Amino acid sequence: MSDQRQAALEYARQNKEQSLKLLETFLSIPSVSTDPSHLPDMQDAANWVASQLRDLGMQKVEIYPTARHPVVYAEWLGAHPQTAGARSAPTVLIYGHYDVQPADPLDLWQSGPFEPTVRGESLYARGASDMKGQVVAALKAVEAIVRNGGLPVNLKWLIEGEEEIGSPSLEAFIADHKELLASDFALNPDSGMIGQNYPTITNSLRGLAYFELRVYGPASDLHSGIYGGVVHNPANALAELIAGMHDAEGRVTLPGFYDKVRPLSAEERAEMARLPMDEKHYLEQTGAPALYGEAGYSPVERSGARPTLDVNGLLAGFTGEGSKTVIPAWAMAKISTRLVPDQNPADVAGQLRRYLEQSASKDIRWELIEMHGGAPSISDRNNAGVRAMGKALESVWGVQPYFRREGGSIPVVGQMQRLLALESVVTGFGLPDDNVHAPNEKLHLPTWYRGIEAFIHFFLNLASKTG
Amino acid sequence: MSDQRQAALEYARQNKEQSLKLLETFLSIPSVSTDPSHLPDMQDAANWVASQLRDLGMQKVEIYPTARHPVVYAEWLGAHPQTAGARSAPTVLIYGHYDVQPADPLDLWQSGPFEPTVRGESLYARGASDMKGQVVAALKAVEAIVRNGGLPVNLKWLIEGEEEIGSPSLEAFIADHKELLASDFALNPDSGMIGQNYPTITNSLRGLAYFELRVYGPASDLHSGIYGGVVHNPANALAELIAGMHDAEGRVTLPGFYDKVRPLSAEERAEMARLPMDEKHYLEQTGAPALYGEAGYSPVERSGARPTLDVNGLLAGFTGEGSKTVIPAWAMAKISTRLVPDQNPADVAGQLRRYLEQSASKDIRWELIEMHGGAPSISDRNNAGVRAMGKALESVWGVQPYFRREGGSIPVVGQMQRLLALESVVTGFGLPDDNVHAPNEKLHLPTWYRGIEAFIHFFLNLASKTG
C-alpha cells in the first residue's frame, strides 16, 4: 500500500468523531425540498455545502440559482500525471443532493427528524442515509487525501437541491453547462448496499413517472343519506379506477405498459438469483404479512427489473376522528410507476391517460397531473470507474462487490448518459433497513466509516497504474 | 266544521304576529349542541321550551339532565272520551329538538344567524327550519286548541338537545323512561316537504351503518422504488376492496346485503313516480355530470327505498403538495351504508366483515371499526296518526299529501319503534331550499302558518269519530 493511501486511511480513522459532528451539522438543516416553508433552509443547506467545498480547497465554488432550489458546483483540476508513462489524471464528477424527503408523520419519530441522535450503532435523522451521509462521506474522503499528499485526480462536484422532488431543474442545468461538467465519468453515491457485508454497485436503475389523479363528482359535498344511490361517489369511483390498474396476476393493465420492457436474459436472472435477497429477506425488511407482485418473477426481479405501479397517497372527504355522512365532491390519489429499460415516462403518461379515457365512467370527471418523471438506466459494468470502485469495495470489505439492478430511481444517471455521454459509478453505503423516506431514517455508522475508506481507495485507485 | 276547529283556526290566523315573535325569541338563543362554548345557551334553550310548555298548561314539565344536553319533558293527560261510544282519547308523543347546527361559515350569512330577520316571505336564522320553527308550530297549534275549548287528546312532549350531534343520550333516556313515554303514537315534525305545494308525510327512513376500515401492510412506510413490486401496497389493496363492494350494475356485493330488503310494491313504485323528483331534478340538485346507481331503479327509488354504500373519507400516505415516493404502511376509509327495511346495522356489519374475510388477500391485514348505526324505519300508512295527518294536510293544502321514503336517517323514529313499540307520524313544513345545515337557513312563513293550521286539524282529527 502506498504511503499516501495509508496516511489518508489513518487520517480518516482518527477523524471519525469530526466526521460524525460534521454530518450532524448538515442533518440539522431541515432542507425539505417539496415544502415551500423550508425555502430558507434550502438556501442554508446550499451555503453549507459550498462552504465545505471551499474549506477543501475546491475552486470555482458557486451556487447556481435555478427555478426552484440552487445547484452547488465546485471543481479542482490540479491533478497531473505523476510519472512518465502514466495516463493523464481522470476527471470525476461527484453527484449528490442536499435536499431531503418530508419528515411526516412526525409523531412516529423516536427523536426529532432534524435533531440527529445516535442510538446504538446508528445515527437517526432525516437525510442521514439519503443522502447527506453519502455526501459527507465523499467530502471526508477527499479531505483525507487533500490533507495527506493531495488529490491525484481532478474533481468536479454537482450537488443539487431537488432530487426528492424529481430534479425538475437539473436536466436544464446539465444541458446548459455541458462544458463546465465535462468529465471522464461520474460518481453517484445515491444508491445503497444490499446488506452490511455486501458492498454493492448498482448497474441499472428504474425510472419514475409520478402523477396526481383527481376525480370530481357533484358540485359540492352532498348528504350521503339524501343523495346516496343517486350520484357516483368520487371516492368510490377513484377506488374503482385504481383497482383496475392491476390484473389478478399483479400485472399493470395500462395499455401498452409492457411493450418496451427489456426482457431479463437467462444469465441475468441466474445472477440475480445469487443475490442474498430471497423471499425471507423481503419479508424481514418490509414486515409485510406476505409478499405480493407480478406472477412469474422473484421479488428481487420484480423490484429491480420489472415495472410497477403504486398509490403513494389517497385523500377524500372526511378523514378526522368520528364520522361525517358526506359524499365528497372530489377524491385524489398520488400514483407513481417505476419504469425499467426501455420504458420512458412520457409513454407511460400517455398510457395512463388512455386507461382513464377507456375506464372512467361519464358520471365523474377526472384530471391527471403529470408531476415528474425520470428515465430508467442501465450501464456498462466494465468501465474504469466501475473497476476502481469494485477494487475499493473489495479492499475494505474483503469480498467481491455485488452488482444489482436497483428498484429506485436516480434520473440524473440517465440524464448524464444522454446529455454528457457520461457513465456513472452508482454506489453508496446506506442499508435496506435505513427507513429511507420513512420515519426514523438512520445511518449505520460502522458501515458509513467503511464507506469513507472505500471512497479514499476509489480516488487513489483511479490514479494508480493498476487502478 | 266544528265550532272548536273554526275558533282555533281563527285564533291561529289572528295570532300570526305573536307566533312569529315567539319563534324569533327562540331563534335568538344560539343553542349549538356541538360547541362546548354554547353550553349556557343550551340550558337557556331548554329552560325556554319548558317555560312555554308550562304556559300552555302542560304538567310534569321537567328538564332531565343527560351526559351532555338536557331533555325537556312535559305532559297533559286530561282528555276524556267526549261522547258515548267514542273511543278513548289517544295519547300523542310530540318529538322535537331545541339544538341547532353550527352557523359557520359566518361570513356567508346575509344577516346574523342568531338575529332572526324577515326578508321577503322568509325568516332567516339558524334553526328556523331545522327545527325550532317546527317546534313552535306545534306549540302554537296546541295553544290555539287550549285557548278555544281545550285539548281533546292527551299529549306528551320529548324535546331533546342533541339531535344535531347524533342524539348520543336519547336512546338510553328512552330506554330508562318507557312508562313515562308510553303513548299511542309519536308526532315527529323533523322531516320536510318536497315543495311548497306538496304536503308530505315521510313514511320510511333509511337506516345507517357507519364503519372505519383500516388496511395495514408493511411495518412502516417503504420506499416505492426499492419495494415497489414486492409488497401489496395497502392503498392499492384498500382501493381493490372498495371497488369490489359494488358490481357492474351498481349493486352492493356484501354477501346477503339484499336478503332482508323489502321489495317495492308496484303500487309504491307508481306513487314514487308521481313525486316531482326526476333525473333532471337530481342533476340540478347535485351538479354531477350524470347520475349513477343500482340498475333497474329510478333516482328517487334509489335514494329512498334501496340500500347504498358510500365512501365518506379516504386517507393514505402522502397527501400534501408535491410528491413523495412512498408505499404507505396503512390506508383508511370511512364507509357507510344506508339501510332500508328490513335490514339492520348489526347484520350489515357482519356482512361487511364476511366480505372482507372472503376478499382480502393474505398479504395485508385489515381492521373494521363499527362506528355507529341506526335502524331503518317504515310505518304503516294507514294507522290512525297517519290518517289524521293526511286529512289535516289535505284540509290545508287542498291536495292529497305525498308519501315519501326519505334517504336520510332519523334514528329516533327507529328507536321509538323498537323501544316503545311506537309508530311515528313523520312530517314537517321545511322546504328543500331552506339551507338546512348551511348558511342563510330560512323558513318560508306562508308555508309555516299553513303548518300551524295543519297541526290544529291533526290534533282535532284524532279526537273526532271520523278522524
HADDOCK unambig.tbl for C-alpha pairs under 7 A between the chains (distance, minus, plus):
assign (segid A and resid 34 and name CA) (segid B and resid 322 and name CA) 6.07 0.50 0.50
assign (segid A and resid 165 and name CA) (segid B and resid 323 and name CA) 6.40 0.50 0.50
assign (segid A and resid 217 and name CA) (segid B and resid 288 and name CA) 5.28 0.50 0.50
assign (segid A and resid 217 and name CA) (segid B and resid 289 and name CA) 6.89 0.50 0.50
assign (segid A and resid 218 and name CA) (segid B and resid 286 and name CA) 5.23 0.50 0.50
assign (segid A and resid 218 and name CA) (segid B and resid 287 and name CA) 5.01 0.50 0.50
assign (segid A and resid 218 and name CA) (segid B and resid 288 and name CA) 4.09 0.50 0.50
assign (segid A and resid 219 and name CA) (segid B and resid 286 and name CA) 6.16 0.50 0.50
assign (segid A and resid 219 and name CA) (segid B and resid 287 and name CA) 4.73 0.50 0.50
assign (segid A and resid 219 and name CA) (segid B and resid 288 and name CA) 6.26 0.50 0.50
assign (segid A and resid 225 and name CA) (segid B and resid 338 and name CA) 6.65 0.50 0.50
assign (segid A and resid 225 and name CA) (segid B and resid 407 and name CA) 4.72 0.50 0.50
assign (segid A and resid 225 and name CA) (segid B and resid 408 and name CA) 3.84 0.50 0.50
assign (segid A and resid 225 and name CA) (segid B and resid 409 and name CA) 6.67 0.50 0.50
assign (segid A and resid 226 and name CA) (segid B and resid 303 and name CA) 6.21 0.50 0.50
assign (segid A and resid 226 and name CA) (segid B and resid 407 and name CA) 4.51 0.50 0.50
assign (segid A and resid 226 and name CA) (segid B and resid 408 and name CA) 5.12 0.50 0.50
assign (segid A and resid 227 and name CA) (segid B and resid 303 and name CA) 5.96 0.50 0.50
assign (segid A and resid 228 and name CA) (segid B and resid 303 and name CA) 5.85 0.50 0.50
assign (segid A and resid 228 and name CA) (segid B and resid 308 and name CA) 6.13 0.50 0.50
assign (segid A and resid 228 and name CA) (segid B and resid 310 and name CA) 6.84 0.50 0.50
assign (segid A and resid 229 and name CA) (segid B and resid 292 and name CA) 6.85 0.50 0.50
assign (segid A and resid 229 and name CA) (segid B and resid 293 and name CA) 4.97 0.50 0.50
assign (segid A and resid 229 and name CA) (segid B and resid 302 and name CA) 5.27 0.50 0.50
assign (segid A and resid 229 and name CA) (segid B and resid 303 and name CA) 5.29 0.50 0.50
assign (segid A and resid 229 and name CA) (segid B and resid 308 and name CA) 5.63 0.50 0.50
assign (segid A and resid 230 and name CA) (segid B and resid 291 and name CA) 5.77 0.50 0.50
assign (segid A and resid 230 and name CA) (segid B and resid 292 and name CA) 5.35 0.50 0.50
assign (segid A and resid 230 and name CA) (segid B and resid 293 and name CA) 5.53 0.50 0.50
assign (segid A and resid 230 and name CA) (segid B and resid 299 and name CA) 5.48 0.50 0.50
assign (segid A and resid 230 and name CA) (segid B and resid 302 and name CA) 6.52 0.50 0.50
assign (segid A and resid 230 and name CA) (segid B and resid 303 and name CA) 6.20 0.50 0.50
assign (segid A and resid 231 and name CA) (segid B and resid 288 and name CA) 6.74 0.50 0.50
assign (segid A and resid 231 and name CA) (segid B and resid 291 and name CA) 4.88 0.50 0.50
assign (segid A and resid 231 and name CA) (segid B and resid 292 and name CA) 4.66 0.50 0.50
assign (segid A and resid 231 and name CA) (segid B and resid 293 and name CA) 6.65 0.50 0.50
assign (segid A and resid 232 and name CA) (segid B and resid 291 and name CA) 6.81 0.50 0.50
assign (segid A and resid 232 and name CA) (segid B and resid 292 and name CA) 5.09 0.50 0.50
assign (segid A and resid 233 and name CA) (segid B and resid 310 and name CA) 6.67 0.50 0.50
assign (segid A and resid 235 and name CA) (segid B and resid 311 and name CA) 5.95 0.50 0.50
assign (segid A and resid 236 and name CA) (segid B and resid 242 and name CA) 6.76 0.50 0.50
assign (segid A and resid 236 and name CA) (segid B and resid 243 and name CA) 6.70 0.50 0.50
assign (segid A and resid 236 and name CA) (segid B and resid 310 and name CA) 6.95 0.50 0.50
assign (segid A and resid 236 and name CA) (segid B and resid 311 and name CA) 5.98 0.50 0.50
assign (segid A and resid 239 and name CA) (segid B and resid 239 and name CA) 4.24 0.50 0.50
assign (segid A and resid 239 and name CA) (segid B and resid 240 and name CA) 6.64 0.50 0.50
assign (segid A and resid 239 and name CA) (segid B and resid 242 and name CA) 6.20 0.50 0.50
assign (segid A and resid 239 and name CA) (segid B and resid 243 and name CA) 5.54 0.50 0.50
assign (segid A and resid 240 and name CA) (segid B and resid 239 and name CA) 6.65 0.50 0.50
assign (segid A and resid 240 and name CA) (segid B and resid 243 and name CA) 4.50 0.50 0.50
assign (segid A and resid 242 and name CA) (segid B and resid 236 and name CA) 6.76 0.50 0.50
assign (segid A and resid 242 and name CA) (segid B and resid 239 and name CA) 6.21 0.50 0.50
assign (segid A and resid 243 and name CA) (segid B and resid 236 and name CA) 6.69 0.50 0.50
assign (segid A and resid 243 and name CA) (segid B and resid 239 and name CA) 5.58 0.50 0.50
assign (segid A and resid 243 and name CA) (segid B and resid 240 and name CA) 4.52 0.50 0.50
assign (segid A and resid 243 and name CA) (segid B and resid 243 and name CA) 6.41 0.50 0.50
assign (segid A and resid 286 and name CA) (segid B and resid 218 and name CA) 5.12 0.50 0.50
assign (segid A and resid 286 and name CA) (segid B and resid 219 and name CA) 6.09 0.50 0.50
assign (segid A and resid 287 and name CA) (segid B and resid 218 and name CA) 4.95 0.50 0.50
assign (segid A and resid 287 and name CA) (segid B and resid 219 and name CA) 4.69 0.50 0.50
assign (segid A and resid 288 and name CA) (segid B and resid 217 and name CA) 5.24 0.50 0.50
assign (segid A and resid 288 and name CA) (segid B and resid 218 and name CA) 4.09 0.50 0.50
assign (segid A and resid 288 and name CA) (segid B and resid 219 and name CA) 6.25 0.50 0.50
assign (segid A and resid 288 and name CA) (segid B and resid 231 and name CA) 6.74 0.50 0.50
assign (segid A and resid 288 and name CA) (segid B and resid 363 and name CA) 6.67 0.50 0.50
assign (segid A and resid 289 and name CA) (segid B and resid 217 and name CA) 6.91 0.50 0.50
assign (segid A and resid 289 and name CA) (segid B and resid 362 and name CA) 6.85 0.50 0.50
assign (segid A and resid 289 and name CA) (segid B and resid 363 and name CA) 5.05 0.50 0.50
assign (segid A and resid 289 and name CA) (segid B and resid 364 and name CA) 6.00 0.50 0.50
assign (segid A and resid 290 and name CA) (segid B and resid 362 and name CA) 6.48 0.50 0.50
assign (segid A and resid 290 and name CA) (segid B and resid 363 and name CA) 4.24 0.50 0.50
assign (segid A and resid 291 and name CA) (segid B and resid 230 and name CA) 5.76 0.50 0.50
assign (segid A and resid 291 and name CA) (segid B and resid 231 and name CA) 4.89 0.50 0.50
assign (segid A and resid 291 and name CA) (segid B and resid 232 and name CA) 6.80 0.50 0.50
assign (segid A and resid 291 and name CA) (segid B and resid 363 and name CA) 6.01 0.50 0.50
assign (segid A and resid 292 and name CA) (segid B and resid 229 and name CA) 6.83 0.50 0.50
assign (segid A and resid 292 and name CA) (segid B and resid 230 and name CA) 5.31 0.50 0.50
assign (segid A and resid 292 and name CA) (segid B and resid 231 and name CA) 4.67 0.50 0.50
assign (segid A and resid 292 and name CA) (segid B and resid 232 and name CA) 5.13 0.50 0.50
assign (segid A and resid 292 and name CA) (segid B and resid 363 and name CA) 6.63 0.50 0.50
assign (segid A and resid 293 and name CA) (segid B and resid 229 and name CA) 4.92 0.50 0.50
assign (segid A and resid 293 and name CA) (segid B and resid 230 and name CA) 5.47 0.50 0.50
assign (segid A and resid 293 and name CA) (segid B and resid 231 and name CA) 6.67 0.50 0.50
assign (segid A and resid 294 and name CA) (segid B and resid 229 and name CA) 6.95 0.50 0.50
assign (segid A and resid 299 and name CA) (segid B and resid 230 and name CA) 5.49 0.50 0.50
assign (segid A and resid 302 and name CA) (segid B and resid 229 and name CA) 5.30 0.50 0.50
assign (segid A and resid 302 and name CA) (segid B and resid 230 and name CA) 6.55 0.50 0.50
assign (segid A and resid 303 and name CA) (segid B and resid 226 and name CA) 6.18 0.50 0.50
assign (segid A and resid 303 and name CA) (segid B and resid 227 and name CA) 5.95 0.50 0.50
assign (segid A and resid 303 and name CA) (segid B and resid 228 and name CA) 5.88 0.50 0.50
assign (segid A and resid 303 and name CA) (segid B and resid 229 and name CA) 5.31 0.50 0.50
assign (segid A and resid 303 and name CA) (segid B and resid 230 and name CA) 6.22 0.50 0.50
assign (segid A and resid 308 and name CA) (segid B and resid 228 and name CA) 6.06 0.50 0.50
assign (segid A and resid 308 and name CA) (segid B and resid 229 and name CA) 5.62 0.50 0.50
assign (segid A and resid 310 and name CA) (segid B and resid 228 and name CA) 6.78 0.50 0.50
assign (segid A and resid 310 and name CA) (segid B and resid 233 and name CA) 6.68 0.50 0.50
assign (segid A and resid 310 and name CA) (segid B and resid 236 and name CA) 6.94 0.50 0.50
assign (segid A and resid 311 and name CA) (segid B and resid 235 and name CA) 5.95 0.50 0.50
assign (segid A and resid 311 and name CA) (segid B and resid 236 and name CA) 5.94 0.50 0.50
assign (segid A and resid 312 and name CA) (segid B and resid 317 and name CA) 5.59 0.50 0.50
assign (segid A and resid 312 and name CA) (segid B and resid 318 and name CA) 6.10 0.50 0.50
assign (segid A and resid 312 and name CA) (segid B and resid 324 and name CA) 6.86 0.50 0.50
assign (segid A and resid 312 and name CA) (segid B and resid 325 and name CA) 6.13 0.50 0.50
assign (segid A and resid 312 and name CA) (segid B and resid 326 and name CA) 5.25 0.50 0.50
assign (segid A and resid 312 and name CA) (segid B and resid 327 and name CA) 5.67 0.50 0.50
assign (segid A and resid 312 and name CA) (segid B and resid 328 and name CA) 6.55 0.50 0.50
assign (segid A and resid 313 and name CA) (segid B and resid 316 and name CA) 5.04 0.50 0.50
assign (segid A and resid 313 and name CA) (segid B and resid 317 and name CA) 4.25 0.50 0.50
assign (segid A and resid 313 and name CA) (segid B and resid 318 and name CA) 4.55 0.50 0.50
assign (segid A and resid 313 and name CA) (segid B and resid 319 and name CA) 5.31 0.50 0.50
assign (segid A and resid 314 and name CA) (segid B and resid 314 and name CA) 6.06 0.50 0.50
assign (segid A and resid 314 and name CA) (segid B and resid 315 and name CA) 5.00 0.50 0.50
assign (segid A and resid 314 and name CA) (segid B and resid 316 and name CA) 4.77 0.50 0.50
assign (segid A and resid 314 and name CA) (segid B and resid 317 and name CA) 6.55 0.50 0.50
assign (segid A and resid 314 and name CA) (segid B and resid 319 and name CA) 6.37 0.50 0.50
assign (segid A and resid 315 and name CA) (segid B and resid 314 and name CA) 4.98 0.50 0.50
assign (segid A and resid 315 and name CA) (segid B and resid 315 and name CA) 4.77 0.50 0.50
assign (segid A and resid 315 and name CA) (segid B and resid 316 and name CA) 6.81 0.50 0.50
assign (segid A and resid 315 and name CA) (segid B and resid 319 and name CA) 6.35 0.50 0.50
assign (segid A and resid 316 and name CA) (segid B and resid 313 and name CA) 5.04 0.50 0.50
assign (segid A and resid 316 and name CA) (segid B and resid 314 and name CA) 4.77 0.50 0.50
assign (segid A and resid 316 and name CA) (segid B and resid 315 and name CA) 6.81 0.50 0.50
assign (segid A and resid 317 and name CA) (segid B and resid 312 and name CA) 5.58 0.50 0.50
assign (segid A and resid 317 and name CA) (segid B and resid 313 and name CA) 4.26 0.50 0.50
assign (segid A and resid 317 and name CA) (segid B and resid 314 and name CA) 6.58 0.50 0.50
assign (segid A and resid 318 and name CA) (segid B and resid 312 and name CA) 6.08 0.50 0.50
assign (segid A and resid 318 and name CA) (segid B and resid 313 and name CA) 4.56 0.50 0.50
assign (segid A and resid 319 and name CA) (segid B and resid 313 and name CA) 5.31 0.50 0.50
assign (segid A and resid 319 and name CA) (segid B and resid 314 and name CA) 6.42 0.50 0.50
assign (segid A and resid 319 and name CA) (segid B and resid 315 and name CA) 6.44 0.50 0.50
assign (segid A and resid 325 and name CA) (segid B and resid 312 and name CA) 6.29 0.50 0.50
assign (segid A and resid 326 and name CA) (segid B and resid 312 and name CA) 5.34 0.50 0.50
assign (segid A and resid 327 and name CA) (segid B and resid 312 and name CA) 5.70 0.50 0.50
assign (segid A and resid 328 and name CA) (segid B and resid 312 and name CA) 6.56 0.50 0.50
assign (segid A and resid 338 and name CA) (segid B and resid 225 and name CA) 6.56 0.50 0.50
assign (segid A and resid 362 and name CA) (segid B and resid 289 and name CA) 6.95 0.50 0.50
assign (segid A and resid 362 and name CA) (segid B and resid 290 and name CA) 6.57 0.50 0.50
assign (segid A and resid 363 and name CA) (segid B and resid 288 and name CA) 6.77 0.50 0.50
assign (segid A and resid 363 and name CA) (segid B and resid 289 and name CA) 5.11 0.50 0.50
assign (segid A and resid 363 and name CA) (segid B and resid 290 and name CA) 4.30 0.50 0.50
assign (segid A and resid 363 and name CA) (segid B and resid 291 and name CA) 6.05 0.50 0.50
assign (segid A and resid 363 and name CA) (segid B and resid 292 and name CA) 6.60 0.50 0.50
assign (segid A and resid 364 and name CA) (segid B and resid 289 and name CA) 6.06 0.50 0.50
assign (segid A and resid 406 and name CA) (segid B and resid 226 and name CA) 6.94 0.50 0.50
assign (segid A and resid 407 and name CA) (segid B and resid 225 and name CA) 4.71 0.50 0.50
assign (segid A and resid 407 and name CA) (segid B and resid 226 and name CA) 4.52 0.50 0.50
assign (segid A and resid 408 and name CA) (segid B and resid 225 and name CA) 3.63 0.50 0.50
assign (segid A and resid 408 and name CA) (segid B and resid 226 and name CA) 5.05 0.50 0.50
assign (segid A and resid 409 and name CA) (segid B and resid 225 and name CA) 6.44 0.50 0.50
assign (segid A and resid 436 and name CA) (segid B and resid 223 and name CA) 6.62 0.50 0.50
assign (segid A and resid 437 and name CA) (segid B and resid 223 and name CA) 6.03 0.50 0.50
assign (segid A and resid 437 and name CA) (segid B and resid 326 and name CA) 6.81 0.50 0.50
assign (segid A and resid 438 and name CA) (segid B and resid 221 and name CA) 5.41 0.50 0.50
assign (segid A and resid 438 and name CA) (segid B and resid 222 and name CA) 6.54 0.50 0.50
